[in-house]
Amino acid sequence: MSRKIKEDAIIFSGHGSDGEGFHFSNGDVFSGQEEIKIHAKNHGKIVIFSSCLIGKNKALSEALKDSFNAEALFAYQHLMQDKYCFLNESILLTSIEHQLERGKSFTGNTFIDFMTNTDFLKNMNEKGVKSHPMKMY
C-alpha cells in the first residue's frame, strides 16, 4: 500500500471472521488495530473485503475503514461462497462505476438501491437468510 493505486476501489479477497479480522494466506491476521502505511494518494478510495463475516462486526469494519482512510468500506456479514461474492461484487462495482461516470459519489442511498436490486441473490448463497449479505460502512 506504499504506492499509488490508480483504480477507485481496492479489493481484498480472502478469509475473514467477525472477531479476528482478515486472514492472509501466510497466516497473518489484519484486525484494523495494526498501523498501516497507506500512500496518501490512496486515501478516499472504496475498499471491499471479499471475505466472510467481517461486515458482521461493526467495530472491526469501522476500524478497517479508518485504517485505510476509505471513502466507504463494503464487507459481508454472512458466510459466503466465492461464486456469490464474485456476483455481488460485479454488480456493486458496476453500480459504483455508473455513479462515478455521472460525477456522483456512491452514497448510502445508492447502496440501498444496490441491496434492493440484488435482494433476490441473498438466498442463493444460503437458505433462510433474512438480510442482505453485504454491509456498507
Legacy VTK file of the C-alpha trace (Angstrom):
# vtk DataFile Version 3.0
C-alpha trace
ASCII
DATASET POLYDATA
POINTS 137 float
0.000 0.000 0.000
3.013 2.254 -0.204
2.414 3.037 -3.878
-0.493 4.760 -5.577
-3.269 2.513 -6.874
-4.947 4.053 -9.924
-8.310 2.361 -9.504
-11.110 3.819 -7.373
-11.625 0.555 -5.476
-9.284 -1.748 -3.579
-10.478 -5.335 -3.101
-9.102 -7.744 -0.518
-10.051 -11.310 -1.322
-9.522 -13.965 1.320
-10.922 -15.304 4.560
-12.494 -13.306 7.336
-14.022 -13.675 10.753
-16.200 -11.306 12.717
-13.942 -11.375 15.776
-10.422 -11.599 14.397
-10.406 -9.792 11.078
-8.971 -10.547 7.653
-6.771 -13.655 7.299
-3.866 -13.509 4.848
-2.625 -16.663 3.120
0.577 -16.618 5.219
-1.443 -16.888 8.440
-1.231 -13.230 9.480
-4.446 -11.528 10.518
-5.321 -7.880 9.894
-7.687 -6.638 12.581
-7.634 -2.912 11.867
-5.574 -2.250 15.006
-2.250 -2.543 13.187
-0.527 0.575 11.954
-0.530 0.555 8.174
1.306 2.895 5.883
-1.172 3.920 3.218
0.045 6.179 0.426
-1.824 9.486 0.785
-2.995 9.189 -2.837
-4.870 6.003 -1.833
-6.963 7.831 0.755
-10.640 8.234 -0.075
-10.874 5.007 -2.072
-13.587 2.391 -1.830
-12.424 -0.763 -0.039
-14.132 -4.121 -0.430
-13.365 -7.045 1.848
-14.382 -10.046 -0.225
-14.375 -12.363 2.755
-16.883 -13.824 5.171
-18.272 -12.235 8.332
-16.160 -9.057 8.589
-19.257 -6.899 7.986
-20.987 -8.544 10.948
-18.630 -6.749 13.355
-19.322 -3.001 13.192
-16.302 -2.017 15.322
-13.935 -4.127 13.207
-15.389 -2.818 9.936
-15.121 0.797 11.061
-11.533 0.214 12.284
-10.628 -1.236 8.882
-12.295 1.698 7.116
-10.361 4.149 9.295
-7.081 2.255 8.754
-7.421 2.731 5.017
-8.843 6.260 5.209
-11.524 4.849 2.905
-14.486 6.718 1.473
-16.533 3.576 2.030
-15.893 0.004 3.090
-18.027 -2.930 1.965
-17.936 -6.269 3.765
-20.035 -9.414 4.067
-21.940 -10.163 7.246
-22.617 -13.821 6.358
-20.607 -16.844 5.319
-20.274 -16.534 1.544
-19.380 -18.876 -1.281
-16.825 -17.396 -3.674
-19.146 -17.580 -6.685
-21.712 -15.372 -4.925
-19.054 -12.935 -3.731
-17.966 -12.514 -7.346
-21.562 -11.997 -8.463
-22.403 -9.439 -5.753
-19.159 -7.553 -6.235
-19.513 -7.397 -10.015
-22.911 -5.764 -9.616
-21.629 -3.477 -6.828
-18.610 -2.347 -8.875
-20.862 -1.684 -11.872
-23.150 0.443 -9.672
-20.172 2.363 -8.306
-18.773 2.920 -11.792
-22.127 4.255 -13.061
-22.207 6.773 -10.216
-18.611 7.880 -10.818
-19.223 8.257 -14.560
-22.034 10.674 -13.708
-19.703 12.637 -11.427
-21.543 11.466 -8.310
-20.318 9.576 -5.281
-21.662 6.229 -4.134
-23.859 7.093 -1.146
-25.851 5.179 1.425
-28.955 5.721 -0.699
-27.179 4.279 -3.732
-26.214 1.273 -1.616
-29.859 0.818 -0.593
-30.748 0.725 -4.318
-27.989 -1.874 -4.859
-29.343 -4.008 -1.995
-32.905 -3.745 -3.327
-31.782 -4.754 -6.825
-29.745 -7.728 -5.547
-32.062 -8.846 -2.743
-33.092 -11.912 -4.734
-29.483 -13.183 -4.515
-29.373 -13.436 -0.711
-30.912 -16.919 -0.576
-28.852 -18.309 -3.448
-25.791 -18.446 -1.181
-27.601 -19.828 1.874
-31.267 -20.655 2.512
-33.278 -18.705 5.070
-31.129 -15.564 5.016
-33.250 -12.584 6.019
-30.802 -9.727 5.386
-28.577 -8.728 2.510
-25.145 -10.325 2.895
-23.201 -7.107 2.304
-22.917 -4.028 4.505
-21.559 -0.572 3.780
-19.524 1.370 6.317
LINES 1 138
137 0 1 2 3 4 5 6 7 8 9 10 11 12 13 14 15 16 17 18 19 20 21 22 23 24 25 26 27 28 29 30 31 32 33 34 35 36 37 38 39 40 41 42 43 44 45 46 47 48 49 50 51 52 53 54 55 56 57 58 59 60 61 62 63 64 65 66 67 68 69 70 71 72 73 74 75 76 77 78 79 80 81 82 83 84 85 86 87 88 89 90 91 92 93 94 95 96 97 98 99 100 101 102 103 104 105 106 107 108 109 110 111 112 113 114 115 116 117 118 119 120 121 122 123 124 125 126 127 128 129 130 131 132 133 134 135 136
